Amino acid sequence: MKRILLFTLFIPFVGGSGFARATTSSEMTLADVRTGKWPISLEKWSGHRDTSFVLLFRDQGVMMEEVMDTLPFKDLRQLRYLDSAFSMLKNDGDIANFDRFSVKRTTTRIYGTSYLLRYQEGATEFKQPEVAILRGTIKKL
C-alpha cells in the first residue's frame, strides 16, 4: 500500500507535466507614431524576467512589398539613446551613429525637418510631429 501511495506522488515528476512553469509574455503598444500605409509603432515586450522595447516600422526602401522591420532595445536605457539622438541632431545633415542603427536629420523648404532612421537593410523617415510623439512617449517611461 505504501508503494502505491509513493508511486502516485512521483507520477507528476516522471511525466514532466506536474510542475510546468507558465511563461507569460505580453506585448503592449505604447505609441502608434504613424498609422496607414507606412506605420511606425513603439511597443513594450514583457517576458518572464525582463522587459524590452521595440520600434516597429515599415521599410520605406521596399515599395512593392510590405516589409516590416523591428528595431529592438534591450532595456529602457537603450531606448533613451534614441531619444537623445533626436535631441542632439540640431543642424541639417547631422548624423547620430550607434552600434545597430543611425539617425540623420534633413531639412527641406517644402517638407520641413525630417529624420531618417536606418537599421540593417531597412530605413524609415520621421517627420517632426512624429518625433515629438515618440520622444514624449519615451520621456513618460
Beta strands, then each sheet from edge to edge (+ up, - down):
strand 1: 26-34
strand 2: 40-46
strand 3: 51-58
strand 4: 68-73
strand 5: 95-97
strand 6: 101-108
strand 7: 112-119
strand 8: 122-127
sheet 1: 1+ 2- 3+ 4-
sheet 2: 5+ 6- 7+ 8-
end
